[in-house]
Amino acid sequence: MMPFLLAEFALLENKLPLYVYCVGSHEQKHLLRPDGYPTHQIFLSRSGTGIFRIAGSRDMVMSPGTMLILPAGIPHEYFADQSEDAWELGFVAFGGPTAGSILAHLGNQKATILKKTQFQLYWHKLESLWQLINLNGESGYWEASRKMYDFLLTILGDQTTEESNQRIKPVGQSNPALQEAIKFIHDHYNERLQLSNLARAVGYSVQHFHRLFVAIYGLSPMLYIQQIRMRRSIQLFEENPTITVEKVAQQLGMETSYFIRMFKRTYGQTPKQYFK
C-alpha cells in the first residue's frame, strides 16, 4: 500500500505545465464526490473489485487489472463490491495547463482492461511517483512532473498501438488476393519480406498492391509486418522471461539494434525497460 500523499508544493502549479496533485494506493472505502474532483485522475485496480458510478453513465465494474481515466469536475462515487475481497485501488491526480490537452487524447471515461504487462508497467510508474514525492518532498515535484508526463505518454502510446492493431482486421469483405498476402505475411513474418515480392506473389504491381492494402487495412504492408513482429516479440518475452533480446530479434528475423529501435518506437521503451 502507498499511503495517500497530497502534493502541497508552494504554488508550483503556477510554474509547472503538468503537476502531480496527489498519489497513493489503499484499501478503498466508499467515496462520494457530487461535485467531482478538482483535478484529473487515473485509477488502477490491483486486487478485489469495485464499482464506479459516474453521473449520467451506467455503473462500471473495476476488476483487477483495469484502469479508469476520469477528468476533473465530473460527479462520481466509487465503492468496493461487497461480495468480493478488499479492493486495492491505486490513484494519481494531476493538473496543469497542458493536462487537459493530453487528457483529450486519452479517450472516454470507461474502465479499460489492461494486458498483464501493461498493468505491471503502469503500477510501477505509480509507485515511482509516490516514492519520489515521499522521499524528496518539494524538490521531488519537478521530477514528478517529468515522470507524470512519461506516464501519460505511455498510456497514449499503448492506446495508439491498440487502435492500430484493431485496424488490422478490415471491415467487410476483403480482396482474396490481399487475404492471400496476409496469410503469406503471417507465415513468413520472420523472413526478409519486401513490398515488391509481396505484390508479385499476388499478381499486382507494387503501386496497386500498396494502395489497395492501405485502403482495406488502414496501414501500409510494411507497417503491418512491423506490428506483427512487435506483437510476436511481446509473446516471446512473456512465454520465456529469461529469453534474451538478441534471441527474440533473431527469431523475428531482425538485427538486434534495429529490433530495439522499432520496439521503442512502438511501445515507448526498450525491451529491457518495458519488462523491468
Secondary structure as the mmCIF struct_conf table of DSSP 4:
data_model
#
loop_
_struct_conf.conf_type_id
_struct_conf.id
_struct_conf.beg_label_comp_id
_struct_conf.beg_label_asym_id
_struct_conf.beg_label_seq_id
_struct_conf.end_label_comp_id
_struct_conf.end_label_asym_id
_struct_conf.end_label_seq_id
STRN STRN1 MET A 2 LEU A 6
TURN_TY1_P TURN_TY1_P1 ALA A 10 LEU A 11
HELX_RH_3T_P HELX_RH_3T_P1 LEU A 12 ASN A 14
TURN_TY1_P TURN_TY1_P2 LYS A 15 LYS A 15
BEND BEND1 PRO A 17 LEU A 18
STRN STRN2 TYR A 19 GLU A 27
STRN STRN3 LEU A 31 ARG A 33
TURN_TY1_P TURN_TY1_P3 PRO A 34 ASP A 35
BEND BEND2 PRO A 38 THR A 39
STRN STRN4 HIS A 40 SER A 47
BEND BEND3 GLY A 48 GLY A 48
STRN STRN5 GLY A 50 ILE A 54
TURN_TY1_P TURN_TY1_P4 ALA A 55 GLY A 56
BEND BEND4 SER A 57 SER A 57
STRN STRN6 MET A 60 MET A 62
TURN_TY1_P TURN_TY1_P5 PRO A 64 GLY A 65
STRN STRN7 THR A 66 LEU A 70
TURN_TY1_P TURN_TY1_P6 ALA A 72 GLY A 73
STRN STRN8 HIS A 76 ALA A 80
TURN_TY1_P TURN_TY1_P7 GLN A 82 SER A 83
BEND BEND5 GLU A 84 ASP A 85
STRN STRN9 GLU A 88 GLY A 95
BEND BEND6 GLY A 96 GLY A 96
TURN_TY1_P TURN_TY1_P8 PRO A 97 THR A 98
HELX_RH_AL_P HELX_RH_AL_P1 ALA A 99 LEU A 103
TURN_TY1_P TURN_TY1_P9 ALA A 104 HIS A 105
BEND BEND7 LEU A 106 LEU A 106
BEND BEND8 GLN A 109 GLN A 109
STRN STRN10 THR A 112 ILE A 113
HELX_LH_PP_P HELX_LH_PP_P1 LEU A 114 LYS A 115
HELX_RH_AL_P HELX_RH_AL_P2 LYS A 116 ASN A 136
HELX_RH_3T_P HELX_RH_3T_P2 GLY A 137 SER A 139
HELX_RH_AL_P HELX_RH_AL_P3 GLY A 140 ARG A 167
TURN_TY1_P TURN_TY1_P10 ILE A 168 ILE A 168
BEND BEND9 LYS A 169 LYS A 169
BEND BEND10 VAL A 171 GLY A 172
HELX_LH_PP_P HELX_LH_PP_P2 GLN A 173 ASN A 175
HELX_RH_AL_P HELX_RH_AL_P4 PRO A 176 HIS A 188
TURN_TY1_P TURN_TY1_P11 TYR A 189 ASN A 190
BEND BEND11 GLU A 191 GLU A 191
HELX_RH_AL_P HELX_RH_AL_P5 LEU A 195 ALA A 201
TURN_TY1_P TURN_TY1_P12 VAL A 202 GLY A 203
HELX_RH_AL_P HELX_RH_AL_P6 VAL A 206 TYR A 217
BEND BEND12 GLY A 218 LEU A 219
HELX_RH_AL_P HELX_RH_AL_P7 PRO A 221 GLU A 239
TURN_TY1_P TURN_TY1_P13 PRO A 241 THR A 242
HELX_RH_AL_P HELX_RH_AL_P8 VAL A 245 GLN A 251
TURN_TY1_P TURN_TY1_P14 LEU A 252 GLY A 253
HELX_RH_AL_P HELX_RH_AL_P9 THR A 256 TYR A 267
BEND BEND13 GLY A 268 GLN A 269
HELX_RH_AL_P HELX_RH_AL_P10 PRO A 271 TYR A 274
TURN_TY1_P TURN_TY1_P15 PHE A 275 PHE A 275
#
